[in-house]
Amino acid sequence: MSPKNLVLIAAAVAVFGMGVYLFIQVKSTPAQAQVQAPTPAPTQTHAPSVAEHSVPPVATKTPTPPTMPRAEARPITVGNTTAEPQAMAAPSEDQRANPKLDAMMELANKAYDVQDFDQAIAIAGKVLSKDPSNVRMLRVMVSANCIGGDAAVAQQYFEKLPKGVDREQMKTRCDRYQVTLKDQ
């Protein structure tokens, strides 16, 4: 037998021996599962929302961060307006979800997305007749009228938008269509 064959046989025996050794070690000391118990949910003192009625998440290897209870919620700032947690805990009649209004807004957005601007304007106008300060529909009206080239109507709805990010975004968008919106 050649020395090369002897070395290969010795290496094969060593590899086989290590495999047997590892197999025995794994069998004798089983791995411990590292599963974290889910964090108990905070006590509900408010009416459950739709999201709280959903199926609980399946445990994964990566734990999800705990959610903050409503009692510890921080104020939310949008533009120059700050909503305190107390105001958010019990929504007024006007703040509750209106599925019909939401469906109409969705239709207006879909019409806008498929570039049916006349339809988007008509639907947004209906929503604004019921909710004149609806920022989402005011944005549709401004943008669709800028695209259609009706600067006067776009300016009219632009002035109803709250000052801040929405106005700046609409100015930028309308500039693309050679419509210049001005703050009054």
VMD Tcl script that builds the backbone (N, CA, C; Angstrom):
set m [mol new atoms 552]
animate dup $m
set s [atomselect $m all]
$s set {name element resname resid chain x y z} {
  {N N MET 1 A 0.827 -1.169 0.000}
  {CA C MET 1 A 0.000 0.000 0.000}
  {C C MET 1 A 0.880 1.243 0.000}
  {N N SER 2 A 0.452 2.211 -0.756}
  {CA C SER 2 A 1.257 3.422 -0.889}
  {C C SER 2 A 1.030 4.330 0.331}
  {N N PRO 3 A 1.966 5.204 0.631}
  {CA C PRO 3 A 1.818 6.124 1.765}
  {C C PRO 3 A 0.602 7.049 1.592}
  {N N LYS 4 A 0.282 7.408 0.358}
  {CA C LYS 4 A -0.875 8.268 0.084}
  {C C LYS 4 A -2.154 7.574 0.529}
  {N N ASN 5 A -2.287 6.272 0.221}
  {CA C ASN 5 A -3.478 5.518 0.622}
  {C C ASN 5 A -3.559 5.386 2.140}
  {N N LEU 6 A -2.430 5.191 2.788}
  {CA C LEU 6 A -2.419 5.086 4.242}
  {C C LEU 6 A -2.892 6.384 4.895}
  {N N VAL 7 A -2.444 7.518 4.376}
  {CA C VAL 7 A -2.864 8.819 4.907}
  {C C VAL 7 A -4.365 9.018 4.702}
  {N N LEU 8 A -4.872 8.644 3.534}
  {CA C LEU 8 A -6.308 8.791 3.265}
  {C C LEU 8 A -7.126 7.883 4.184}
  {N N ILE 9 A -6.678 6.683 4.419}
  {CA C ILE 9 A -7.399 5.765 5.307}
  {C C ILE 9 A -7.378 6.301 6.729}
  {N N ALA 10 A -6.243 6.807 7.180}
  {CA C ALA 10 A -6.134 7.367 8.527}
  {C C ALA 10 A -7.058 8.578 8.670}
  {N N ALA 11 A -7.132 9.434 7.654}
  {CA C ALA 11 A -8.008 10.614 7.691}
  {C C ALA 11 A -9.473 10.194 7.728}
  {N N ALA 12 A -9.838 9.180 6.939}
  {CA C ALA 12 A -11.216 8.691 6.929}
  {C C ALA 12 A -11.600 8.133 8.283}
  {N N VAL 13 A -10.702 7.382 8.916}
  {CA C VAL 13 A -10.977 6.814 10.244}
  {C C VAL 13 A -11.118 7.942 11.261}
  {N N ALA 14 A -10.287 8.965 11.166}
  {CA C ALA 14 A -10.365 10.098 12.093}
  {C C ALA 14 A -11.687 10.845 11.928}
  {N N VAL 15 A -12.092 11.084 10.681}
  {CA C VAL 15 A -13.366 11.777 10.421}
  {C C VAL 15 A -14.522 10.937 10.947}
  {N N PHE 16 A -14.477 9.635 10.708}
  {CA C PHE 16 A -15.542 8.750 11.190}
  {C C PHE 16 A -15.577 8.755 12.725}
  {N N GLY 17 A -14.406 8.718 13.328}
  {CA C GLY 17 A -14.320 8.739 14.791}
  {C C GLY 17 A -14.887 10.033 15.358}
  {N N MET 18 A -14.582 11.171 14.745}
  {CA C MET 18 A -15.122 12.465 15.200}
  {C C MET 18 A -16.637 12.514 15.032}
  {N N GLY 19 A -17.132 11.934 13.938}
  {CA C GLY 19 A -18.583 11.895 13.720}
  {C C GLY 19 A -19.269 11.099 14.809}
  {N N VAL 20 A -18.717 9.948 15.163}
  {CA C VAL 20 A -19.290 9.112 16.229}
  {C C VAL 20 A -19.228 9.858 17.552}
  {N N TYR 21 A -18.091 10.503 17.831}
  {CA C TYR 21 A -17.933 11.260 19.067}
  {C C TYR 21 A -18.986 12.374 19.172}
  {N N LEU 22 A -19.157 13.154 18.115}
  {CA C LEU 22 A -20.148 14.244 18.120}
  {C C LEU 22 A -21.564 13.698 18.273}
  {N N PHE 23 A -21.848 12.588 17.621}
  {CA C PHE 23 A -23.177 11.980 17.735}
  {C C PHE 23 A -23.460 11.591 19.179}
  {N N ILE 24 A -22.483 10.989 19.830}
  {CA C ILE 24 A -22.663 10.567 21.227}
  {C C ILE 24 A -22.836 11.786 22.121}
  {N N GLN 25 A -22.059 12.843 21.903}
  {CA C GLN 25 A -22.157 14.045 22.719}
  {C C GLN 25 A -23.519 14.727 22.573}
  {N N VAL 26 A -24.023 14.805 21.368}
  {CA C VAL 26 A -25.323 15.436 21.124}
  {C C VAL 26 A -26.420 14.624 21.784}
  {N N LYS 27 A -26.355 13.326 21.689}
  {CA C LYS 27 A -27.373 12.462 22.293}
  {C C LYS 27 A -27.351 12.547 23.813}
  {N N SER 28 A -26.177 12.704 24.405}
  {CA C SER 28 A -26.084 12.701 25.866}
  {C C SER 28 A -26.473 14.046 26.485}
  {N N THR 29 A -26.318 15.142 25.782}
  {CA C THR 29 A -26.695 16.461 26.309}
  {C C THR 29 A -27.622 17.154 25.306}
  {N N PRO 30 A -28.951 16.944 25.437}
  {CA C PRO 30 A -29.874 17.580 24.490}
  {C C PRO 30 A -29.885 19.103 24.675}
  {N N ALA 31 A -30.105 19.780 23.612}
  {CA C ALA 31 A -30.163 21.240 23.632}
  {C C ALA 31 A -31.404 21.692 24.372}
  {N N GLN 32 A -31.285 22.778 25.105}
  {CA C GLN 32 A -32.407 23.363 25.823}
  {C C GLN 32 A -33.106 24.380 24.929}
  {N N ALA 33 A -34.412 24.249 24.817}
  {CA C ALA 33 A -35.174 25.210 24.026}
  {C C ALA 33 A -35.186 26.539 24.753}
  {N N GLN 34 A -34.927 27.614 24.026}
  {CA C GLN 34 A -34.935 28.943 24.616}
  {C C GLN 34 A -36.141 29.706 24.089}
  {N N VAL 35 A -37.256 29.538 24.775}
  {CA C VAL 35 A -38.499 30.191 24.382}
  {C C VAL 35 A -38.877 31.161 25.482}
  {N N GLN 36 A -39.156 32.406 25.091}
  {CA C GLN 36 A -39.587 33.392 26.070}
  {C C GLN 36 A -41.099 33.336 26.185}
  {N N ALA 37 A -41.562 33.368 27.411}
  {CA C ALA 37 A -43.002 33.388 27.632}
  {C C ALA 37 A -43.544 34.732 27.177}
  {N N PRO 38 A -44.735 34.745 26.554}
  {CA C PRO 38 A -45.291 36.030 26.114}
  {C C PRO 38 A -45.579 36.930 27.305}
  {N N THR 39 A -45.385 38.227 27.102}
  {CA C THR 39 A -45.659 39.209 28.130}
  {C C THR 39 A -47.160 39.316 28.317}
  {N N PRO 40 A -47.653 39.271 29.565}
  {CA C PRO 40 A -49.103 39.384 29.757}
  {C C PRO 40 A -49.595 40.738 29.271}
  {N N ALA 41 A -50.761 40.728 28.660}
  {CA C ALA 41 A -51.357 41.957 28.129}
  {C C ALA 41 A -51.804 42.837 29.280}
  {N N PRO 42 A -51.714 44.176 29.108}
  {CA C PRO 42 A -52.190 45.072 30.164}
  {C C PRO 42 A -53.696 44.963 30.301}
  {N N THR 43 A -54.164 45.246 31.499}
  {CA C THR 43 A -55.595 45.183 31.763}
  {C C THR 43 A -56.316 46.227 30.926}
  {N N GLN 44 A -57.357 45.808 30.241}
  {CA C GLN 44 A -58.121 46.700 29.368}
  {C C GLN 44 A -59.103 47.512 30.218}
  {N N THR 45 A -59.039 48.842 30.118}
  {CA C THR 45 A -60.007 49.694 30.802}
  {C C THR 45 A -60.846 50.453 29.797}
  {N N HIS 46 A -60.641 50.161 28.526}
  {CA C HIS 46 A -61.375 50.847 27.465}
  {C C HIS 46 A -62.034 49.805 26.583}
  {N N ALA 47 A -62.912 50.261 25.750}
  {CA C ALA 47 A -63.566 49.346 24.808}
  {C C ALA 47 A -62.530 48.819 23.837}
  {N N PRO 48 A -62.493 47.503 23.582}
  {CA C PRO 48 A -61.482 46.957 22.674}
  {C C PRO 48 A -61.687 47.447 21.250}
  {N N SER 49 A -60.574 47.725 20.571}
  {CA C SER 49 A -60.655 48.148 19.181}
  {C C SER 49 A -60.699 46.929 18.277}
  {N N VAL 50 A -60.873 47.169 17.001}
  {CA C VAL 50 A -60.922 46.077 16.034}
  {C C VAL 50 A -59.619 45.292 16.064}
  {N N ALA 51 A -58.489 45.996 16.190}
  {CA C ALA 51 A -57.190 45.326 16.192}
  {C C ALA 51 A -57.036 44.409 17.394}
  {N N GLU 52 A -57.687 44.746 18.505}
  {CA C GLU 52 A -57.566 43.925 19.695}
  {C C GLU 52 A -58.396 42.653 19.607}
  {N N HIS 53 A -59.292 42.556 18.642}
  {CA C HIS 53 A -60.080 41.352 18.445}
  {C C HIS 53 A -59.401 40.377 17.499}
  {N N SER 54 A -58.247 40.741 16.972}
  {CA C SER 54 A -57.579 39.889 16.008}
  {C C SER 54 A -56.945 38.691 16.699}
  {N N VAL 55 A -56.528 37.716 15.913}
  {CA C VAL 55 A -55.906 36.507 16.415}
  {C C VAL 55 A -54.552 36.868 17.000}
  {N N PRO 56 A -54.191 36.319 18.187}
  {CA C PRO 56 A -52.892 36.661 18.765}
  {C C PRO 56 A -51.766 36.178 17.870}
  {N N PRO 57 A -50.645 36.891 17.875}
  {CA C PRO 57 A -49.540 36.512 16.999}
  {C C PRO 57 A -48.932 35.175 17.415}
  {N N VAL 58 A -48.382 34.457 16.445}
  {CA C VAL 58 A -47.726 33.192 16.686}
  {C C VAL 58 A -46.332 33.479 17.232}
  {N N ALA 59 A -45.900 32.686 18.232}
  {CA C ALA 59 A -44.587 32.900 18.830}
  {C C ALA 59 A -43.504 32.685 17.787}
  {N N THR 60 A -42.559 33.603 17.741}
  {CA C THR 60 A -41.442 33.494 16.818}
  {C C THR 60 A -40.155 33.476 17.618}
  {N N LYS 61 A -39.055 33.227 16.948}
  {CA C LYS 61 A -37.768 33.202 17.622}
  {C C LYS 61 A -37.365 34.604 18.072}
  {N N THR 62 A -37.766 35.633 17.330}
  {CA C THR 62 A -37.438 36.997 17.676}
  {C C THR 62 A -38.604 37.597 18.451}
  {N N PRO 63 A -38.404 37.949 19.725}
  {CA C PRO 63 A -39.516 38.495 20.502}
  {C C PRO 63 A -39.896 39.873 19.989}
  {N N THR 64 A -41.189 40.163 20.015}
  {CA C THR 64 A -41.656 41.484 19.601}
  {C C THR 64 A -41.583 42.410 20.792}
  {N N PRO 65 A -41.332 43.696 20.557}
  {CA C PRO 65 A -41.249 44.625 21.679}
  {C C PRO 65 A -42.609 44.775 22.344}
  {N N PRO 66 A -42.635 44.977 23.649}
  {CA C PRO 66 A -43.919 45.119 24.330}
  {C C PRO 66 A -44.620 46.393 23.877}
  {N N THR 67 A -45.939 46.343 23.856}
  {CA C THR 67 A -46.703 47.533 23.464}
  {C C THR 67 A -46.948 48.377 24.695}
  {N N MET 68 A -47.073 49.663 24.449}
  {CA C MET 68 A -47.291 50.593 25.536}
  {C C MET 68 A -48.785 50.649 25.859}
  {N N PRO 69 A -49.176 50.481 27.125}
  {CA C PRO 69 A -50.589 50.583 27.471}
  {C C PRO 69 A -51.102 51.984 27.172}
  {N N ARG 70 A -52.379 52.107 26.933}
  {CA C ARG 70 A -52.959 53.408 26.583}
  {C C ARG 70 A -52.768 54.438 27.692}
  {N N ALA 71 A -52.742 53.993 28.942}
  {CA C ALA 71 A -52.604 54.926 30.044}
  {C C ALA 71 A -51.262 55.648 30.000}
  {N N GLU 72 A -50.242 55.032 29.388}
  {CA C GLU 72 A -48.919 55.627 29.317}
  {C C GLU 72 A -48.645 56.280 27.972}
  {N N ALA 73 A -49.639 56.438 27.127}
  {CA C ALA 73 A -49.428 56.983 25.786}
  {C C ALA 73 A -48.932 58.414 25.871}
  {N N ARG 74 A -48.034 58.744 24.964}
  {CA C ARG 74 A -47.506 60.106 24.885}
  {C C ARG 74 A -48.399 60.941 23.983}
  {N N PRO 75 A -48.364 62.256 24.150}
  {CA C PRO 75 A -49.139 63.111 23.243}
  {C C PRO 75 A -48.653 62.941 21.806}
  {N N ILE 76 A -49.566 63.047 20.864}
  {CA C ILE 76 A -49.235 62.924 19.447}
  {C C ILE 76 A -49.263 64.316 18.846}
  {N N THR 77 A -48.200 64.675 18.129}
  {CA C THR 77 A -48.127 65.985 17.500}
  {C C THR 77 A -48.232 65.822 16.003}
  {N N VAL 78 A -49.198 66.496 15.402}
  {CA C VAL 78 A -49.371 66.518 13.957}
  {C C VAL 78 A -49.397 67.979 13.559}
  {N N GLY 79 A -48.401 68.388 12.782}
  {CA C GLY 79 A -48.327 69.798 12.410}
  {C C GLY 79 A -48.097 70.628 13.659}
  {N N ASN 80 A -48.981 71.591 13.943}
  {CA C ASN 80 A -48.877 72.425 15.130}
  {C C ASN 80 A -49.867 72.005 16.196}
  {N N THR 81 A -50.576 70.901 15.998}
  {CA C THR 81 A -51.614 70.468 16.918}
  {C C THR 81 A -51.130 69.277 17.731}
  {N N THR 82 A -51.362 69.312 19.034}
  {CA C THR 82 A -50.997 68.194 19.901}
  {C C THR 82 A -52.256 67.624 20.516}
  {N N ALA 83 A -52.411 66.299 20.395}
  {CA C ALA 83 A -53.560 65.617 20.986}
  {C C ALA 83 A -53.093 64.927 22.255}
  {N N GLU 84 A -53.733 65.206 23.352}
  {CA C GLU 84 A -53.397 64.583 24.625}
  {C C GLU 84 A -54.009 63.187 24.690}
  {N N PRO 85 A -53.403 62.263 25.447}
  {CA C PRO 85 A -53.925 60.901 25.542}
  {C C PRO 85 A -55.355 60.842 26.058}
  {N N GLN 86 A -55.732 61.745 26.966}
  {CA C GLN 86 A -57.088 61.722 27.491}
  {C C GLN 86 A -58.108 61.968 26.385}
  {N N ALA 87 A -57.762 62.852 25.465}
  {CA C ALA 87 A -58.666 63.147 24.361}
  {C C ALA 87 A -58.782 61.967 23.421}
  {N N MET 88 A -57.742 61.135 23.361}
  {CA C MET 88 A -57.754 59.998 22.452}
  {C C MET 88 A -58.449 58.792 23.062}
  {N N ALA 89 A -58.518 58.700 24.379}
  {CA C ALA 89 A -59.054 57.506 25.027}
  {C C ALA 89 A -60.529 57.293 24.708}
  {N N ALA 90 A -61.322 58.340 24.707}
  {CA C ALA 90 A -62.748 58.207 24.436}
  {C C ALA 90 A -63.098 59.102 23.254}
  {N N PRO 91 A -63.109 58.563 22.032}
  {CA C PRO 91 A -63.396 59.403 20.876}
  {C C PRO 91 A -64.821 59.945 20.909}
  {N N SER 92 A -64.965 61.164 20.431}
  {CA C SER 92 A -66.289 61.756 20.377}
  {C C SER 92 A -67.075 61.149 19.215}
  {N N GLU 93 A -68.310 61.525 19.100}
  {CA C GLU 93 A -69.175 61.008 18.030}
  {C C GLU 93 A -68.587 61.302 16.653}
  {N N ASP 94 A -67.969 62.516 16.500}
  {CA C ASP 94 A -67.397 62.900 15.207}
  {C C ASP 94 A -66.126 62.126 14.880}
  {N N GLN 95 A -65.389 61.653 15.915}
  {CA C GLN 95 A -64.111 60.998 15.699}
  {C C GLN 95 A -64.255 59.499 15.418}
  {N N ARG 96 A -65.405 58.923 15.701}
  {CA C ARG 96 A -65.570 57.486 15.487}
  {C C ARG 96 A -65.530 57.169 14.002}
  {N N ALA 97 A -65.109 55.966 13.689}
  {CA C ALA 97 A -64.987 55.545 12.296}
  {C C ALA 97 A -66.344 55.591 11.603}
  {N N ASN 98 A -66.323 56.078 10.379}
  {CA C ASN 98 A -67.517 56.121 9.559}
  {C C ASN 98 A -67.221 55.296 8.318}
  {N N PRO 99 A -67.660 54.030 8.307}
  {CA C PRO 99 A -67.303 53.147 7.194}
  {C C PRO 99 A -67.739 53.679 5.829}
  {N N LYS 100 A -68.886 54.356 5.776}
  {CA C LYS 100 A -69.368 54.899 4.501}
  {C C LYS 100 A -68.434 55.997 3.994}
  {N N LEU 101 A -68.038 56.867 4.895}
  {CA C LEU 101 A -67.138 57.959 4.538}
  {C C LEU 101 A -65.765 57.404 4.148}
  {N N ASP 102 A -65.291 56.410 4.898}
  {CA C ASP 102 A -64.009 55.778 4.572}
  {C C ASP 102 A -64.060 55.132 3.186}
  {N N ALA 103 A -65.172 54.484 2.863}
  {CA C ALA 103 A -65.316 53.839 1.547}
  {C C ALA 103 A -65.307 54.888 0.438}
  {N N MET 104 A -65.952 56.013 0.680}
  {CA C MET 104 A -65.971 57.081 -0.327}
  {C C MET 104 A -64.570 57.659 -0.534}
  {N N MET 105 A -63.836 57.831 0.576}
  {CA C MET 105 A -62.472 58.356 0.452}
  {C C MET 105 A -61.594 57.366 -0.314}
  {N N GLU 106 A -61.788 56.092 -0.059}
  {CA C GLU 106 A -61.027 55.064 -0.774}
  {C C GLU 106 A -61.342 55.120 -2.274}
  {N N LEU 107 A -62.611 55.316 -2.619}
  {CA C LEU 107 A -62.994 55.432 -4.037}
  {C C LEU 107 A -62.347 56.660 -4.680}
  {N N ALA 108 A -62.333 57.759 -3.955}
  {CA C ALA 108 A -61.709 58.975 -4.488}
  {C C ALA 108 A -60.220 58.740 -4.737}
  {N N ASN 109 A -59.559 58.087 -3.790}
  {CA C ASN 109 A -58.131 57.804 -3.971}
  {C C ASN 109 A -57.884 56.854 -5.136}
  {N N LYS 110 A -58.746 55.842 -5.288}
  {CA C LYS 110 A -58.578 54.902 -6.401}
  {C C LYS 110 A -58.788 55.603 -7.739}
  {N N ALA 111 A -59.794 56.469 -7.804}
  {CA C ALA 111 A -60.034 57.224 -9.036}
  {C C ALA 111 A -58.822 58.101 -9.345}
  {N N TYR 112 A -58.267 58.732 -8.336}
  {CA C TYR 112 A -57.077 59.569 -8.526}
  {C C TYR 112 A -55.911 58.706 -9.019}
  {N N ASP 113 A -55.727 57.534 -8.413}
  {CA C ASP 113 A -54.607 56.658 -8.777}
  {C C ASP 113 A -54.675 56.178 -10.224}
  {N N VAL 114 A -55.889 55.993 -10.747}
  {CA C VAL 114 A -56.025 55.559 -12.147}
  {C C VAL 114 A -56.200 56.758 -13.080}
  {N N GLN 115 A -55.906 57.945 -12.566}
  {CA C GLN 115 A -55.927 59.203 -13.302}
  {C C GLN 115 A -57.303 59.588 -13.839}
  {N N ASP 116 A -58.365 59.175 -13.119}
  {CA C ASP 116 A -59.717 59.629 -13.430}
  {C C ASP 116 A -59.990 60.817 -12.500}
  {N N PHE 117 A -59.380 61.957 -12.844}
  {CA C PHE 117 A -59.388 63.105 -11.955}
  {C C PHE 117 A -60.775 63.718 -11.799}
  {N N ASP 118 A -61.596 63.677 -12.838}
  {CA C ASP 118 A -62.962 64.206 -12.721}
  {C C ASP 118 A -63.743 63.409 -11.676}
  {N N GLN 119 A -63.617 62.085 -11.721}
  {CA C GLN 119 A -64.304 61.229 -10.749}
  {C C GLN 119 A -63.739 61.475 -9.347}
  {N N ALA 120 A -62.429 61.590 -9.233}
  {CA C ALA 120 A -61.798 61.837 -7.931}
  {C C ALA 120 A -62.292 63.159 -7.339}
  {N N ILE 121 A -62.390 64.176 -8.175}
  {CA C ILE 121 A -62.870 65.487 -7.705}
  {C C ILE 121 A -64.328 65.395 -7.267}
  {N N ALA 122 A -65.157 64.685 -8.041}
  {CA C ALA 122 A -66.576 64.555 -7.702}
  {C C ALA 122 A -66.756 63.844 -6.360}
  {N N ILE 123 A -66.045 62.758 -6.160}
  {CA C ILE 123 A -66.189 61.995 -4.910}
  {C C ILE 123 A -65.614 62.781 -3.739}
  {N N ALA 124 A -64.433 63.386 -3.927}
  {CA C ALA 124 A -63.827 64.180 -2.854}
  {C C ALA 124 A -64.748 65.340 -2.476}
  {N N GLY 125 A -65.412 65.941 -3.458}
  {CA C GLY 125 A -66.355 67.025 -3.178}
  {C C GLY 125 A -67.518 66.566 -2.308}
  {N N LYS 126 A -68.012 65.338 -2.556}
  {CA C LYS 126 A -69.098 64.794 -1.722}
  {C C LYS 126 A -68.631 64.589 -0.287}
  {N N VAL 127 A -67.427 64.060 -0.141}
  {CA C VAL 127 A -66.887 63.842 1.212}
  {C C VAL 127 A -66.701 65.181 1.910}
  {N N LEU 128 A -66.174 66.175 1.195}
  {CA C LEU 128 A -65.936 67.484 1.797}
  {C C LEU 128 A -67.232 68.203 2.144}
  {N N SER 129 A -68.330 67.878 1.467}
  {CA C SER 129 A -69.613 68.487 1.839}
  {C C SER 129 A -70.071 67.994 3.211}
  {N N LYS 130 A -69.637 66.786 3.592}
  {CA C LYS 130 A -69.989 66.228 4.905}
  {C C LYS 130 A -68.912 66.517 5.945}
  {N N ASP 131 A -67.668 66.616 5.492}
  {CA C ASP 131 A -66.532 66.821 6.385}
  {C C ASP 131 A -65.581 67.829 5.734}
  {N N PRO 132 A -65.886 69.139 5.851}
  {CA C PRO 132 A -65.131 70.166 5.126}
  {C C PRO 132 A -63.648 70.266 5.501}
  {N N SER 133 A -63.247 69.722 6.629}
  {CA C SER 133 A -61.843 69.838 7.028}
  {C C SER 133 A -61.074 68.528 6.820}
  {N N ASN 134 A -61.589 67.639 5.984}
  {CA C ASN 134 A -60.947 66.351 5.730}
  {C C ASN 134 A -59.691 66.580 4.888}
  {N N VAL 135 A -58.531 66.473 5.533}
  {CA C VAL 135 A -57.250 66.792 4.889}
  {C C VAL 135 A -56.989 65.872 3.707}
  {N N ARG 136 A -57.320 64.620 3.847}
  {CA C ARG 136 A -57.071 63.654 2.767}
  {C C ARG 136 A -57.801 64.065 1.493}
  {N N MET 137 A -59.069 64.470 1.614}
  {CA C MET 137 A -59.846 64.856 0.431}
  {C C MET 137 A -59.467 66.252 -0.058}
  {N N LEU 138 A -59.049 67.127 0.865}
  {CA C LEU 138 A -58.561 68.445 0.431}
  {C C LEU 138 A -57.310 68.273 -0.435}
  {N N ARG 139 A -56.459 67.336 -0.054}
  {CA C ARG 139 A -55.255 67.069 -0.847}
  {C C ARG 139 A -55.618 66.529 -2.230}
  {N N VAL 140 A -56.629 65.646 -2.295}
  {CA C VAL 140 A -57.073 65.116 -3.589}
  {C C VAL 140 A -57.579 66.260 -4.458}
  {N N MET 141 A -58.377 67.152 -3.863}
  {CA C MET 141 A -58.934 68.276 -4.627}
  {C C MET 141 A -57.825 69.199 -5.148}
  {N N VAL 142 A -56.861 69.516 -4.289}
  {CA C VAL 142 A -55.774 70.402 -4.710}
  {C C VAL 142 A -54.968 69.739 -5.824}
  {N N SER 143 A -54.548 68.518 -5.587}
  {CA C SER 143 A -53.683 67.827 -6.542}
  {C C SER 143 A -54.378 67.590 -7.881}
  {N N ALA 144 A -55.617 67.086 -7.842}
  {CA C ALA 144 A -56.344 66.795 -9.083}
  {C C ALA 144 A -56.595 68.077 -9.884}
  {N N ASN 145 A -56.894 69.173 -9.204}
  {CA C ASN 145 A -57.118 70.432 -9.911}
  {C C ASN 145 A -55.826 71.013 -10.462}
  {N N CYS 146 A -54.716 70.796 -9.787}
  {CA C CYS 146 A -53.416 71.233 -10.328}
  {C C CYS 146 A -53.105 70.454 -11.606}
  {N N ILE 147 A -53.316 69.146 -11.553}
  {CA C ILE 147 A -53.041 68.314 -12.729}
  {C C ILE 147 A -53.951 68.719 -13.887}
  {N N GLY 148 A -55.222 69.047 -13.548}
  {CA C GLY 148 A -56.174 69.475 -14.573}
  {C C GLY 148 A -55.954 70.898 -15.043}
  {N N GLY 149 A -55.049 71.621 -14.381}
  {CA C GLY 149 A -54.734 72.983 -14.810}
  {C C GLY 149 A -55.655 74.047 -14.256}
  {N N ASP 150 A -56.515 73.724 -13.301}
  {CA C ASP 150 A -57.435 74.703 -12.730}
  {C C ASP 150 A -56.814 75.288 -11.461}
  {N N ALA 151 A -55.951 76.276 -11.650}
  {CA C ALA 151 A -55.194 76.864 -10.549}
  {C C ALA 151 A -56.085 77.557 -9.525}
  {N N ALA 152 A -57.169 78.187 -9.973}
  {CA C ALA 152 A -58.044 78.921 -9.052}
  {C C ALA 152 A -58.721 77.970 -8.068}
  {N N VAL 153 A -59.247 76.861 -8.565}
  {CA C VAL 153 A -59.920 75.893 -7.685}
  {C C VAL 153 A -58.884 75.219 -6.778}
  {N N ALA 154 A -57.715 74.902 -7.331}
  {CA C ALA 154 A -56.653 74.302 -6.524}
  {C C ALA 154 A -56.271 75.240 -5.386}
  {N N GLN 155 A -56.139 76.529 -5.673}
  {CA C GLN 155 A -55.796 77.523 -4.646}
  {C C GLN 155 A -56.890 77.599 -3.585}
  {N N GLN 156 A -58.149 77.528 -4.007}
  {CA C GLN 156 A -59.282 77.604 -3.078}
  {C C GLN 156 A -59.201 76.470 -2.045}
  {N N TYR 157 A -58.939 75.248 -2.494}
  {CA C TYR 157 A -58.858 74.117 -1.566}
  {C C TYR 157 A -57.524 74.120 -0.804}
  {N N PHE 158 A -56.481 74.638 -1.425}
  {CA C PHE 158 A -55.174 74.743 -0.769}
  {C C PHE 158 A -55.280 75.594 0.487}
  {N N GLU 159 A -56.044 76.679 0.412}
  {CA C GLU 159 A -56.199 77.580 1.557}
  {C C GLU 159 A -56.924 76.919 2.718}
  {N N LYS 160 A -57.661 75.853 2.459}
  {CA C LYS 160 A -58.371 75.139 3.528}
  {C C LYS 160 A -57.495 74.100 4.220}
  {N N LEU 161 A -56.350 73.783 3.605}
  {CA C LEU 161 A -55.420 72.834 4.226}
  {C C LEU 161 A -54.759 73.474 5.440}
  {N N PRO 162 A -54.488 72.683 6.475}
  {CA C PRO 162 A -53.766 73.251 7.622}
  {C C PRO 162 A -52.340 73.615 7.216}
  {N N LYS 163 A -51.824 74.660 7.840}
  {CA C LYS 163 A -50.456 75.085 7.524}
  {C C LYS 163 A -49.492 74.001 7.973}
  {N N GLY 164 A -48.467 73.778 7.163}
  {CA C GLY 164 A -47.458 72.793 7.528}
  {C C GLY 164 A -47.123 71.878 6.370}
  {N N VAL 165 A -46.897 70.619 6.695}
  {CA C VAL 165 A -46.399 69.629 5.741}
  {C C VAL 165 A -47.341 69.456 4.549}
  {N N ASP 166 A -48.648 69.390 4.794}
  {CA C ASP 166 A -49.588 69.176 3.698}
  {C C ASP 166 A -49.496 70.290 2.660}
  {N N ARG 167 A -49.425 71.509 3.116}
  {CA C ARG 167 A -49.329 72.635 2.175}
  {C C ARG 167 A -48.018 72.584 1.389}
  {N N GLU 168 A -46.937 72.275 2.077}
  {CA C GLU 168 A -45.638 72.230 1.397}
  {C C GLU 168 A -45.621 71.123 0.343}
  {N N GLN 169 A -46.182 69.969 0.660}
  {CA C GLN 169 A -46.230 68.873 -0.311}
  {C C GLN 169 A -47.085 69.240 -1.515}
  {N N MET 170 A -48.200 69.910 -1.281}
  {CA C MET 170 A -49.078 70.299 -2.394}
  {C C MET 170 A -48.406 71.358 -3.271}
  {N N LYS 171 A -47.661 72.285 -2.661}
  {CA C LYS 171 A -46.927 73.276 -3.458}
  {C C LYS 171 A -45.945 72.571 -4.388}
  {N N THR 172 A -45.200 71.618 -3.832}
  {CA C THR 172 A -44.213 70.881 -4.626}
  {C C THR 172 A -44.883 70.113 -5.750}
  {N N ARG 173 A -45.971 69.424 -5.438}
  {CA C ARG 173 A -46.666 68.619 -6.457}
  {C C ARG 173 A -47.225 69.514 -7.552}
  {N N CYS 174 A -47.863 70.617 -7.177}
  {CA C CYS 174 A -48.488 71.485 -8.174}
  {C C CYS 174 A -47.454 72.221 -9.024}
  {N N ASP 175 A -46.292 72.501 -8.444}
  {CA C ASP 175 A -45.211 73.134 -9.225}
  {C C ASP 175 A -44.848 72.277 -10.435}
  {N N ARG 176 A -44.964 70.955 -10.308}
  {CA C ARG 176 A -44.659 70.052 -11.430}
  {C C ARG 176 A -45.597 70.280 -12.609}
  {N N TYR 177 A -46.788 70.808 -12.312}
  {CA C TYR 177 A -47.791 71.032 -13.361}
  {C C TYR 177 A -47.944 72.523 -13.663}
  {N N GLN 178 A -46.915 73.290 -13.350}
  {CA C GLN 178 A -46.862 74.731 -13.592}
  {C C GLN 178 A -48.007 75.478 -12.916}
  {N N VAL 179 A -48.432 75.007 -11.756}
  {CA C VAL 179 A -49.442 75.711 -10.955}
  {C C VAL 179 A -48.736 76.127 -9.661}
  {N N THR 180 A -48.696 77.438 -9.430}
  {CA C THR 180 A -48.037 77.962 -8.246}
  {C C THR 180 A -49.092 78.311 -7.197}
  {N N LEU 181 A -49.008 77.646 -6.064}
  {CA C LEU 181 A -49.935 77.902 -4.954}
  {C C LEU 181 A -49.275 78.876 -3.982}
  {N N LYS 182 A -50.090 79.785 -3.432}
  {CA C LYS 182 A -49.552 80.805 -2.546}
  {C C LYS 182 A -50.269 80.782 -1.212}
  {N N ASP 183 A -49.462 80.947 -0.137}
  {CA C ASP 183 A -50.051 81.097 1.199}
  {C C ASP 183 A -50.621 82.503 1.310}
  {N N GLN 184 A -51.798 82.610 1.856}
  {CA C GLN 184 A -52.446 83.919 1.996}
  {C C GLN 184 A -52.086 84.550 3.305}
}
mol reanalyze $m
mol bondsrecalc $m
mol representation Tube
mol addrep $m
